[in-house]
Amino acid sequence: MLPPAAPPPDQPAVVQTVTVQAARLAPAMSEKAFSVIQVNRVALDDQPRLDQALEQVPGLSLFRRSSSLSANPTVEGMSLRAVAPSAAGRALVTLDGVPQGDPFGGWVIWSNLPSEAIESAQVVRGAGAGPYGAGALTGTVALRERQLNPGDWAADISGGEIGYGRAAGVGDIGVGGGNLFVSASGEHSDGWYPVDAGRGAADRKVNLDDRQATARFTDDIAGGVFAARVSAYGQDQGTGVVNGFARASGTSESLSWAMQPTASSLGGELQVWAKQTQFSQLSLSEAVGHATATPADLQYATPSDGLGVNGAVRRATQNWSWELGFDGRSAEGETHELFSFVAGSPTKHRVAGGRDLVAGVYAEGSVTSGAWLLTGGVRVDGWRDWDGHLLETVLATGVPTTNNRYANKGGEVPTARVGLKRDLGDGYYARADAYAGFRAPSLNELYRPFRVGNLTTNANAELQPEKLYGAEAGVGRDFKHGGVDADVFVNQLLDPIINVTINPTTQMRENVPAIDAVGVEIQAHERVLDDRLNLHAALSATDARVHGGSIDPFLTGNRPAQAPIWTATAGADWRVIDRLTLSADVRYESLRFDDDLNANPLNAATTVDARATWRLTGQADLFIDGQNLTGAKVATAVNTDKTVGYGPPRIISIGVSFRR
C-alpha cells in the first residue's frame, strides 16, 4: 500500500485544498470489503510516467516488461495479479468513469495520461462485477483527474540521457461560475538499441515523440456537478528496425454529471463519452544477422470509433447503501494494410474489422452491523459482434483472394460479487470475497492478423468472451502511521484468449479451456520520524497454469506468456531537511516466458529508480531523477531468431518543477 503524503508546514503542497468538486460519485461503501490499493500524488510525483508509478502495485504491469517509453501501443494493455497478462489488457482502466482502452484493440495510450494531471489511482484487485462491468477481469484501475482551485497551476520540465526531454503542465482558470482545467505535455527520446547480442546493420533505436492536451470545464448544475471534457493525443515511435514505425493518435469527449447522496435524498451520476482513434505501423522482416530488413506489413490506417454511456442511482446512509446502474459501450473500426511485399513493394491489400457492443445493468448493496460489513452485487451483460469482415485483394488486378463475411454472434453473461469484512478491534480486520467477471474479445483480436518481424499472428472471428471466477481472503491492520494487508486468492479464467503457436513463425489467437491461478499478496506502509520518512513494501506471488484440454494439450501445465511468479516492490520517501527530499523505488520480478510454449525465458530482473528534490523557493523545485540506476538489462522479448530485446538502460535526467 503506497503511503500518504505530509508536506512540512512551510512547504506549499503540490495539491492544495480542493474546493472544486468532481463530476463523479464518491467511492461506494462496498469498496471497503475488497482488496483496494490507493496510489496518491506522492507516488505519482516519484515517477515520470503514470504506468511506471502504478507498477509499484505488485502484480500490476503492461503486457511486456517495457514501460510506455518504448512499448508498442498495441501491447500497452494493463493486467493485475499476473494471472494472464494480455496485450489488450485484462484490467479495466478508467478516468473519472470513462474507459481508457482503445475502441479497436483495448490497449491504453499512457502518454495521453500524464501523471501531472492525475490526482490519484484506486486499484481494485479481483473481478469487478458490479459498477465496473465488462473488461474488469483481474481488477480495475480507477484514475481520478486533478481538481485544482482557480488560479492554481503546476509544471515540470526535464531533460537528460538518451536525448530525453519532457515538459508538462496543468492549471485551472475561473470561467464565469465554473472552472476550466487544462493540461498539456510533450516528450521526446532518442531511444536505445533494444537488441544487444546479435545486433546488425538493420537495427535502430526505439525512439519516441508524444504530445497531449486536455481541457475540462466544471460547474454546478441542477444540484450536482457537471463536467465537459475534451482531449487529444499523438504518439510516434521507432520500432527498433530501420524504417519501422508505430503511430497512434486520437481524440475523446465526455459529458458527466453527478450529485452525491445525502441522508435524506438520492444521489446519482450520468455520463456519455466518445472516442476517435487512429493507428498505423510498418512491420519489417529482418534477414539473418539483422543485416537487412524488408517491409512485411504496412498498416497504414486503423480508424476506430467508440461510444459509451453509463449511469447510476445511489442511496446511502451511515449504515447501509444501495446502487442501481447501467452502462453500454460500442466500437467500430477496421484496419487497412498493404502486405505480401515482393522486392520491397506490396502486392496485396487488406481491409478487416467490424463492430461490437457490450451493455449491462447491475444492482449492488451494502450494510454494516456493528463490526460487520456485508456487500453484494449482481450484474447481467449482453454482448454482440457484427459486420465482421476480412477482404484481401491483389493490388495489380483488384481480384479478391479472401472475402470473408463472418456470422453475427452474441450472448448474455451474468456475473456477481460478494464481500464480507469484520472489524476485529485495534485496527485489525479480516475480509473474504468472491466474484465473477468477463471480457469480450476486441475487434483487433477477432479480425486483424498481424506480423511482427518474422512472426505472424492470425485473427480468429470465432473467439468467445473470457470469464473469470475467483475467491480470496485477507487480514490486515490500519494504525495511526501506516498499515499492513495480506491476502490469498484463487482464480479460474475460462476461455482465455491467448496466442497459440502453430509453427516457429505462425501463431493463432484461440480460446483455450482455462487458466488456473493461486496467489498471495502482502503490502505494508509506515510513516516514521514525525512523518518525514515514508516507507512501503509489497510482495506478490502468483502460480498460474494453462489447461489446454483436448484442443491444445501441449500447453497444459505451462505458465501463461509474460506471467512472472514473484514480484516485489519497496520504496521510501525521506524529507531529510525541509528543502531536501530523497525517494527511491526498487522492483524485482522473477523469470517469465515470452511465449505460450515456455520455450523463450526472460530472466529475472531488478530495477532501481531514485529522485532527489531540492526546494528552491516556495513555488519551485530542482530535481534529479534516475531510472534503472544500476543499468540492469531487463529482457522484454525473444525474437524468432532468438535475439533478445531489452528495456531502457540507465536514464539520468534533471528538471525543474513549478507550482502555485
N, C-alpha and C positions, 0 to 999 in steps of 0.2 A: 504494500500500500504506500503510495507516494505521499510525503509529508506536506502539511500546510505551511504557508509562509508567515513570518512575523517580522516585518521591517522595523528597524530601530526607530525610536521616536523622532529623531531629527532627519530621517531619510524619507522623502516622499515615496509612497508606494507606486509601483508601476500601474496597478489597478486601483483607482481611487474609489471612494464611497459611491456606490451605484444608486442613483435616484431614477434613472431611466429604466422603465420596466420592459421586459421582453414579451414578445407575442407568442408565448408558449405556456402550457400548464406546468406547474411545479412538479417535481418528481412525485410519483404516487407513493402512498403508504406501502404498497406491496413490494417495492424495491428493497426494503429493509430485510426481507426474508431470503434474498438471493445473494449470490456472490458478486459483489459490486466493488470496483476499484475506482477511486476518484483521482484524476490526473489534473493538477492545478497549474496556475500560472508559473510558479517557480520551476516546476519540471519542464514546462514548455519553453521557458527562457534559457534553460541549460543546453538546449539542442537547436541547431539552425534549421531543422526540418521537422515537421509535425510527425511524420511516420517514425522518425528516429526517437522522438520523445515518447511516443506511445510504446515503443519496444521495450521500455523499462518494465512493462507488464509482462511477466514471464509467459511464454507460450504464444504471445501475440507477434505476428510477423507478416510481411509480404510473402508472396509465393516463393520467391527466392531470397537468398540472404542479402542481396543488394538493396540498398536504400533507393529512394526515388531519385537520388542524384545520378544514377546510371541505369536503373531498371527500365526495360522496355515498358511503355504504358500498358501493353496488353497483359502484363504479369503483375500489375500493382494491386490486385485484389488482396484484401486482408482476411486473415483467419485467426482463430483463437484456439488455444489448448493443443495445437499440433495434432489434432485428430486426423485431419486430412487436408493439408493446405491446397488451395486451388488458385489458378491464375484469375478466375472470375471472382474469387473471394467467397468464403462460407460464413463470414461475419457481416452483418448489416451495418454500414457506416451512414450516419445521418448528421445533418447540420440543422439544428433547430427544427427537427422533424422531417426535413427533406432528404430522401435517399441520395447519396452522392455517387452511386455506381453509374457507369456509362450505360445508356439505353441499349446499345448493341452488344457490349461484351461484359458488363458488370464490373469492370475494373475501376479503380478510383484514381483520378489525376491529383496527386498530392500537392503538386506545385500550385494548384488552384486553391489550396487551403493553407495560406501562410500562418505560422504559429502566432505571429503578432496579432492576428485577427481573431484568435480563439481564446475564449475565457477559460474553458475547462473541458475535460472529456470524462464522461461516465462510461466505464467499461463494465457491461453486464455479461457475465460468463454463463453459458448454457443457452439452450434454445429459447427464444423469446416468443412464445405463442401469442400472448395477449396483445398489447398495443403495438408490438414491433412487427409482427407479421412475416410475410414471405422473405426469405433470404437470411433471417437471423438463426442460422443453423447452430453454429458453435458459439454465438454470442452477438452482442450489439455494442458498437462504439458510438455513443450519442455525444456529438460535439455541440458546444454552445458558443455562439459568436459573442464577441465582447459588447458590453453595454457601457459606453462612456458618457460622462456628463458633457454638456455643451461647452466647447472651448478646449476640451482635453484632447491631447494627441500624443503619439509616441512614434519614434522612427529609429531604425537601425541601418547602418551602412558598414560593410566589412569587405575585406579582400585578403588574399593570401596565396598559398602554394597552389600548384596546378592551374594557375591563371584564374583562380576562383574570385568571384566578386558577387556581392548581393546587396540589395537595398530594399527596404520595406518600410511602410508607414501606415498608421491608422489615425483617424481623427473623427471628431464629432462637432457638428455645427448646428446651432439652433435655427430652425426654419419655421417661422410662424409659431404655432403652438406645439410643433413637433421637433424631431431631431433627425439630422441627416448624418449617418455614419458612413465613412468611406475608408477603403483600404486599397493599397496597391503594392505590388512587389515585382522585382525583376532579378534575374540570376544568370550568371554565366560561369561555365567551367571549361577550360581547355581539355580536361579529362586525363585519362591514363590508358595505357595499353592493358586490356583485360587478360591477354594471353602472354605468358612469360616463356616457359619452355615450349619450343615449337613455333615461336613467332616467325612470321615470314614477311615478305615484301608487301603482301596484300593486307596485312593487319594495320589498323588505325586506332587512334584513341577514341574512347567513348566520351564525347564532349556533350555539352548541354547549354541551351538557352531557353529561358522560360519567362513569362510575364503574366500578370494577373491584375484585375481591377474589380472592385465591388462597390456598390452604393446601396444603402438601405435607409429608407425613410420610416420613422416610427412616430405614432401619435395615439392619443387616447380617443377612442371612438366607441359609442354605444355601450359605455360601461366597461369596456375592455381595452386591450392594446392591439393596435393594427400595425402591420409592418408590410412594406412593399420592397422587394429586394431584387436587384439585377447584378449579374456578374459575367465576366468574360475572361478567358484564358487562352494562352498559346504556348506550345512547347515544341522545341526542335532538338533532336538528339542524333548523335552519331552512334552507329551500332557496333563499332569496333572493326569494321571491314571497309576497305576502300569503296567510296561512293555510297555506302549504305546509310540509310537514314530512317528515322521514325518521327512523325509529326502528328501532334494532336492539338485540336482547338475546339472551342465550344462556348456557348452562352447558356445562361439559365435565368429564369424569372420565377418569383414566387410571391404570393399574397397570403398573409397569415393574420388571423385574429384570435385572441384568447382572452378569457375572463376567468379569474381564479374563483373557485367556490368559496362561500362563506358558511358560517354555522347555520344560516337560515336560507341560503339560496344556492341554486345550481351554478356550476361553472362549466366552461366548455371551450373548445377550440375548433377552428375550421381553417383548412389550408389547401391551396391549389398551387401547382407548380408545373413548369415546363422546362425541357432541356433540348438543346440542339447541339450535336457534336459532329466532329469530322476527324477522320484518322487516315493517314497514308504512311506507307513504308516501302522500302526497297530491300528485299532479301537477296543475298548472293550465295553462290556455292563456291567454296574455296578448293583449289587444287591441292594435291599432296604437297606438304611442306608449306602451305599457305603462300606459295609463290605468286599465284594469280587468283583472281576472283571474277566470276562471271555472273551476270544477273540471273536469278532463278524465278523471282516473282515480284512484280511491281503492283502493289495495292495502291492505286493512285487516288482512290476516293472511297470513303465509307461513311456516307451521310446517315445519320440516325436522329430520331426524334423521340422524346419521352414526355408523357403527360401523367400527372398524378393528382389525386385528391385524397384528403383524409379529414376526419372529424371525430369529435368525442364530446360526450356529456358526462360530467362528474359531479357526484355529491359526496361531501366529506365532512365528518365531524371529528372530534378528538378520538373517538373510539372505533369508528368504522367508516368505510368509504366504498363506493362502487363507481364503475365507469362502463359506459357503453360506447362503442365506436365502430368506425368503418374505415377502410382505405382501399384505394384502387390505383394500379399503375399499368400503363400501356406503353409499348415501344414498337417502333417500326424502323427498319434500316436494311441496307444491303451494301455489300462490298462490290467494287468494280476493280478488276485486276487484269493485267497483262501477264501471261506466263508462257511456259514451254519455249524458252529462248533458244535460238539457233544462231550461232555466230554473232552473239550479242544483241540480236533483235527478237522481239516476241513474235510468236506465230499463232497464239490463241488468246481469246478474250473470255473473261468470266464475269457473270453477274449472279450473286447469290444473296438471299436474305429472306425476310418475312415479317410477320407481325406477331405480337403476343400481348396477353392481358392477364393480370392477376388481381383479384378483388376479394375482399373478405370482410366479415363482421365479427365482433368479439364482445364479450362481457367479462368483467373482472371485478372481484370484490375482496375486501379485506376487513378483518375485525380484530380488535385487541380485547383481551380479558385478563386483567392483572398482568402477569409476566408473559403471557402468551400473545403471539401474533400469528394469525392464520390467514392465508390468502389463496385464492384460486381463480382461474380464468379458463374460458373455453373460446374457441375460435373456429370458424369454417371459412375456407378459401376456395374459390373457383379459379381454374387456370385454363387458358386457351392459347393454342398456337395455330395460326392460319396464314394462308397466302405464302407458304414456304416454296421457294423455287431455286433452282440451280440451272443456269444456262451457260454452256460453253460453246464457243464458235471458233471457226478458223478465220483468222484475220483477213487472209487474202481473198476468201470467197464468201465469207459470211455464213457458211454452211454449219449448222449445229452439229457438234459431236456428242453433246449431252444436253438433254432438255427435260429436266425432272420437275414435275409439279407434285409436291408432297401433300398427302391427305391431311386435312384439318384434324386436330385432336385436342382433347381437354379432359377435365375431370374435376372432382371436388376432394378436398383434403381437410378432415377435421383434426385439430390439434388442441392441446390444453397444457396448462402448467399449474402446479400447486406448491405452496411453500409453507413451512411451519418454523417459527423462531421462538425460542424460550430464553427470557432474561433470567440468568442464574444468580444475579446479585454481584455487587462489587465490580461491575463492568464486564463480567463473564457472560457468554451467551452460547447457545447451541442452535443449530438450524438443520433442516432437511428439506430437500426439494426434489420434484420430479417434473419432467417437461417433455414436450414434443415440438418439432418444427419441421419446416420443409423449404426447399428451394427449387424453383422451376428452372430448367436449362435456359441459358441465354441464347439469343439469336446467333451469336458467334459460335457457340458450341453446336447448335443444331445444323447450321447451314454453311459455315465458311471453312473450307480446307485451307491450310496454310503451310508454309515451308520456312524453316529457319536453318540456314546453312545447307547441309546435305540431308536434313531430316524433314520428312513430310508428315503432317498430321491431318488425317481425313475427318471431315464432319460426319454427323450422324443424325439425320432428321427423325429417327425413331426414339431418341432419348426421352426418358421419363423423369419426373421430379425426384429429387433426393429427399429422404425423410430421416430425421434423427429422433431417437428416443433415448432419454437419459435420466439418471438419478444421481444425487450427491448428498453428502452430509458434511457438516463442518462445525468447528468450535472456534472461539476466539475471545478476545478481551479488548475492550476500549478503556484506556485510562487517560489521566489528565494530559500527559505529554506524549501520547502515542497509542499504539495498538498492535495486536497480532491476530492473525487469522490463518486457519488451516482447514483444508477440506479434501475429501476424496470423491472421485466421480467415476461413473460407469456410463459410457455412451455406446450406442449402436447406430451406425449410419447405414441405412438401407438404400440400395440402388445408387451408390455414389458414382459420379461421373469422373472417370479417370482416362488418361491416355494409355492405351494398351499397346504394347509393342507387337507388331506383326512380323517385322524383319528388321535388320540393322538400320534401315533408312526410312521405315514407314511405321507410323502409329495410327491408331483408330480410337476415337472417343467412344467409350462404352459405359453402360450401367453395369457394374459388377455387382454380385449379390449383396456384399456387406463389407463394412469395416468396423471391427470391434475395438474399443479403446477403454483402458482403465488408467487412472492417473491420480496424482496427489499434487496439491498446491499449498505453499506456505508463503506468507508475506508478513513483514513487520516493519514498523517505523517508530522512531522516537526522536523527541526534541530534548536536547540537554544543554548544559551551560547557559541557563537562562534563555533558552530558545535561540542561542547563537549558532548551535550546531544541530542540523537535521540529518538523521541517518535513516536509510531504508535498505531493505534487502528482501529478496524473493527467490523462491525455488519452485520449479515445475518439472514433474516427471510424468510422461505420457507414453504408455506402451500401446501403440495402435498396430493392428494387424489386418491384412486384407483376406477376405474369403472369396476366392474365385469361383467356387462351386463347380458345376459341370461345364460352365461356359468357358472359364479361364482357370483351370485347376492349377496351372503352373504359377499362379500368383498367390495361392493360398499360403499363409504364413509370412508373406513378405510385409515389410513396412511400407506405408504409402510414400510416394515420392515427396521429397522435401520436408519430411516429418522427423525432427530430432526427438530423441527420448528425453534428454536432460536440457533444461535451460535454467540459468541462474543469473540474477542481476543484483547489483549492490551499488549504493551511491551515498554521497554526502554533500551537503551544502554548509559551509562554515564561514560565518561572518567573523573574521579574525579580529578586525577592528571596524569601527563604523564606516571607514572608507573602503576597506578591502574585503571582498568575498571570494572564496575559493570553492569550486564544486568539481566533482568527479563522478563518473559512472563507469561501471565495469559490467560487461555482459559476456557470459560463457554459453556456448552451445555445443552439444555433443555431435558426434558424427550423424549425418543424414545421407540419404541416397538421392541422386538426381533422376532416377528412373524407376519404373514400376517393377523391373526385374531385379532391382537391388544390385545391379552389376557395376554401377558407377558411384562409388562412395565420395562424399565430400567431407573431408576431415574436420574434426572438432576445431573450434576457433574461439579465441578470447580477444575482445577488443576493449580498449580503454579510451574514454573521452574525458576531457577536462577543460575547465574555463576559470580564468582569473578576471575579476571585475574590480576596477578602481573608480570610486565615485569622484568625479572631477568637481562637480557642483551639485546643488540640489536637483538639477534638471538634466545632467549629462553624466554618462559613464564611459570609461575606456575599458575595453575588454580584449583579452587574448583567448582564442578558442583553439583547442587541439582535438581533432578527430582521428581515431585509431593511432594514438600516440606512439605505440610500440611498433607500428608498421606491420602489424600482423597480416599474413597472406590468407585472406578469407575466400575459400573456394566457393563459387556460386553456380558453376555449371561444368559439365563434362561434355565436350563436343563429340561428334560421331568419329572423329579421328583420334579421340582420347586426349586431345589437348584440353587443358583446364582453364576456365575463365575465372578471374579473381575480381573481388570488390575493390573499393578505393584504397589507395595507400594512405600514409600519414598525410593529413592536411592541417597545416597551421595557418590561422588567419587572425587578423587584428581588426578591430572595429570600434565604432562609437555609437552609443545609443542616446537618444534624447527623449524627453517626456515633459508633459505639462499637466 
